Amino acid sequence: MEFSSKLLERAVNEMSQLPGIGKRTALRLVLHLLKQPKEQTNGLADALQTMRSDIKFCRSCNNISDVELCEICSSSNRDETLVCVVEDIRDVMAIENTSSFKGLYHVLGGKISPMDGIGPHDLNIEPLIKKVKEGTIKELIFALSSTMEGDTTNFYIYKQIQEYNINMSTIARGISVGDELEYADEITLARSILNRVPFESSLKT
């Protein structure tokens, strides 16, 4: 692809690094921005820069937040004895959209995947084990994607905390095996949370 401007070429190259954006789509987006008033483009650039520099991760659950403790963890209406373990922030958003879960979350930041060089120590697992040891959690809900990596991560955490007196459950398999949680429709996801099963039972299937 030939460019008449190095500035345009750089903008297209940067835009094309976004997931699902090829060079042609990136060019179309950049040319669209060029047609907009400068104020609109500057607003977008400022929003991205501010987000990148000022956004925080909740010190309790690792969810994205504007402050040290996210709105979910700081809410007095949430059940702090019930914790849902998810892979990433998109899963928190998906479950929250169902309005069926009133506990707290713990965001792992990924799942164990030896093929990708991701081990337990690369994830936010140790803080979860620490929470369990502190004794405030009565039930953990494993809500990772029903893939081999998700099941491996669930089992690893289960082995680390099985000696402690807490209930462990996993979302019902209304979520098809191999599906990513974020793509499930809200009704199916809500039913999976409400109809969760003991984690030990899921090991036998």
C-alpha positions as CSV (number, residue, x, y, z in Angstrom):
1,M,0.0,0.0,0.0
2,E,1.5,3.3,-1.2
3,F,1.1,6.5,0.9
4,S,1.5,10.1,-0.2
5,S,2.1,11.1,3.4
6,K,4.4,9.6,6.0
7,L,2.1,11.0,8.7
8,L,-0.9,9.2,7.2
9,E,1.2,6.0,6.8
10,R,2.2,6.1,10.5
11,A,-1.4,6.7,11.6
12,V,-2.6,3.7,9.5
13,N,0.1,1.5,10.8
14,E,-0.8,2.3,14.4
15,M,-4.5,1.8,13.8
16,S,-3.9,-1.5,12.1
17,Q,-2.4,-2.9,15.2
18,L,-5.8,-3.0,16.9
19,P,-7.5,-6.5,16.9
20,G,-9.5,-7.2,13.8
21,I,-8.3,-4.1,12.0
22,G,-6.4,-4.7,8.7
23,K,-4.6,-2.0,6.7
24,R,-7.6,-1.2,4.5
25,T,-10.0,-0.8,7.4
26,A,-7.3,1.2,9.3
27,L,-7.0,3.5,6.2
28,R,-10.7,4.0,6.1
29,L,-10.9,4.9,9.8
30,V,-8.0,7.3,9.6
31,L,-9.4,9.1,6.5
32,H,-12.7,9.3,8.3
33,L,-11.0,11.0,11.3
34,L,-9.3,13.5,8.9
35,K,-12.8,14.6,7.7
36,Q,-14.0,15.3,11.2
37,P,-13.6,18.6,13.0
38,K,-10.2,18.8,14.8
39,E,-12.0,19.1,18.1
40,Q,-13.6,15.6,17.7
41,T,-10.3,14.0,16.7
42,N,-8.5,15.8,19.6
43,G,-11.2,14.6,22.0
44,L,-10.7,11.0,20.9
45,A,-6.9,11.3,21.3
46,D,-7.3,12.9,24.7
47,A,-9.7,10.2,25.9
48,L,-7.3,7.5,24.9
49,Q,-4.2,9.2,26.5
50,T,-6.1,9.9,29.7
51,M,-7.4,6.3,29.9
52,R,-3.9,4.9,29.3
53,S,-2.3,7.2,31.9
54,D,-4.9,7.4,34.6
55,I,-6.8,4.1,34.6
56,K,-6.3,1.8,37.6
57,F,-6.8,-1.8,38.5
58,C,-8.9,-2.4,41.6
59,R,-6.6,-3.4,44.5
60,S,-9.1,-6.0,45.6
61,C,-10.4,-7.8,42.5
62,N,-8.1,-6.5,39.7
63,N,-11.1,-5.0,37.7
64,I,-10.6,-1.8,35.7
65,S,-11.4,1.2,37.8
66,D,-10.9,5.0,38.1
67,V,-10.1,4.7,41.8
68,E,-8.1,2.3,44.0
69,L,-11.2,0.3,44.9
70,C,-13.7,-0.3,42.2
71,E,-17.5,0.5,42.5
72,I,-18.4,-3.2,42.8
73,C,-15.9,-4.0,45.6
74,S,-16.8,-0.7,47.5
75,S,-20.6,-1.3,47.3
76,S,-22.4,-2.2,50.5
77,N,-25.0,-4.0,48.5
78,R,-22.7,-6.8,47.4
79,D,-22.2,-10.1,49.2
80,E,-18.5,-10.2,50.0
81,T,-18.7,-13.9,51.0
82,L,-19.5,-14.9,47.4
83,V,-16.7,-14.4,44.8
84,C,-16.9,-15.1,41.1
85,V,-13.6,-16.0,39.5
86,V,-13.3,-14.8,35.9
87,E,-10.6,-14.6,33.2
88,D,-10.7,-10.9,32.3
89,I,-12.6,-7.6,32.6
90,R,-14.9,-8.4,29.7
91,D,-16.3,-11.4,31.6
92,V,-17.2,-9.1,34.6
93,M,-19.1,-6.8,32.2
94,A,-20.9,-9.8,30.6
95,I,-22.0,-11.1,34.0
96,E,-22.9,-7.7,35.3
97,N,-25.2,-7.2,32.3
98,T,-27.3,-10.1,33.5
99,S,-28.1,-8.3,36.8
100,S,-28.3,-11.8,38.4
101,F,-25.1,-11.8,40.4
102,K,-24.7,-9.8,43.7
103,G,-21.4,-11.0,44.9
104,L,-17.8,-9.8,44.2
105,Y,-15.4,-10.8,41.5
106,H,-11.8,-11.8,41.2
107,V,-10.1,-11.2,37.8
108,L,-7.3,-13.5,37.0
109,G,-6.0,-11.7,34.0
110,G,-5.9,-14.8,31.8
111,K,-5.9,-18.6,32.1
112,I,-3.1,-21.2,32.4
113,S,-1.8,-22.1,29.0
114,P,1.5,-23.9,28.8
115,M,1.4,-23.7,25.0
116,D,1.5,-19.9,25.3
117,G,4.0,-19.9,28.1
118,I,1.4,-18.7,30.7
119,G,1.7,-20.4,34.1
120,P,0.0,-19.9,37.4
121,H,2.5,-17.3,38.5
122,D,1.7,-15.1,35.5
123,L,-1.9,-14.8,36.7
124,N,-3.6,-13.1,39.6
125,I,-4.0,-16.3,41.5
126,E,-1.9,-15.8,44.7
127,P,-4.1,-12.8,45.9
128,L,-7.2,-15.1,45.5
129,I,-5.6,-17.8,47.6
130,K,-4.7,-15.2,50.2
131,K,-8.4,-14.0,50.3
132,V,-9.5,-17.6,50.8
133,K,-7.0,-18.1,53.7
134,E,-8.3,-14.9,55.4
135,G,-11.7,-16.7,55.8
136,T,-14.2,-14.1,54.5
137,I,-15.1,-16.1,51.4
138,K,-17.8,-18.8,51.8
139,E,-18.2,-19.7,48.1
140,L,-16.1,-19.4,45.0
141,I,-17.8,-19.6,41.6
142,F,-15.5,-20.6,38.8
143,A,-16.7,-18.8,35.7
144,L,-13.9,-19.3,33.3
145,S,-14.5,-20.2,29.6
146,S,-15.2,-23.9,29.2
147,T,-12.0,-24.7,27.3
148,M,-9.1,-26.9,28.2
149,E,-7.2,-23.9,29.5
150,G,-10.2,-22.7,31.5
151,D,-10.7,-26.1,33.1
152,T,-6.9,-26.4,33.8
153,T,-7.0,-23.1,35.6
154,N,-10.1,-24.0,37.6
155,F,-8.5,-27.3,38.7
156,Y,-5.2,-25.6,39.7
157,I,-7.1,-23.1,42.0
158,Y,-9.2,-25.9,43.3
159,K,-6.1,-27.9,44.4
160,Q,-4.6,-24.9,46.1
161,I,-7.7,-24.2,48.3
162,Q,-9.5,-27.5,48.7
163,E,-8.3,-27.9,52.3
164,Y,-10.2,-24.8,53.3
165,N,-13.8,-24.9,54.3
166,I,-15.5,-23.1,51.4
167,N,-18.0,-24.1,48.8
168,M,-16.7,-24.2,45.2
169,S,-19.0,-24.2,42.3
170,T,-18.8,-23.8,38.6
171,I,-21.3,-22.2,36.2
172,A,-23.7,-24.6,34.6
173,R,-22.8,-25.9,31.2
174,G,-25.5,-23.9,29.5
175,I,-22.3,-22.3,28.1
176,S,-21.2,-24.7,25.4
177,V,-17.8,-26.4,25.8
178,G,-15.2,-24.3,24.0
179,D,-17.2,-21.1,24.1
180,E,-15.8,-17.8,25.4
181,L,-17.9,-16.4,28.2
182,E,-18.1,-12.9,26.7
183,Y,-20.0,-14.1,23.7
184,A,-22.8,-15.9,25.6
185,D,-26.2,-14.3,25.5
186,E,-27.3,-12.7,28.8
187,I,-30.2,-15.1,29.5
188,T,-27.9,-18.2,29.1
189,L,-25.2,-16.6,31.2
190,A,-27.6,-15.6,33.9
191,R,-29.0,-19.2,34.1
192,S,-25.5,-20.6,34.2
193,I,-24.7,-18.5,37.2
194,L,-28.0,-19.2,39.0
195,N,-27.8,-23.0,38.2
196,R,-24.2,-23.4,39.1
197,V,-23.0,-26.8,40.3
198,P,-20.5,-28.0,42.9
199,F,-17.0,-27.9,41.4
200,E,-16.3,-31.5,42.5
201,S,-19.2,-32.7,40.4
202,S,-17.8,-31.0,37.3
203,L,-14.6,-33.0,37.7
204,K,-16.6,-36.2,37.2
205,T,-18.1,-35.2,33.9
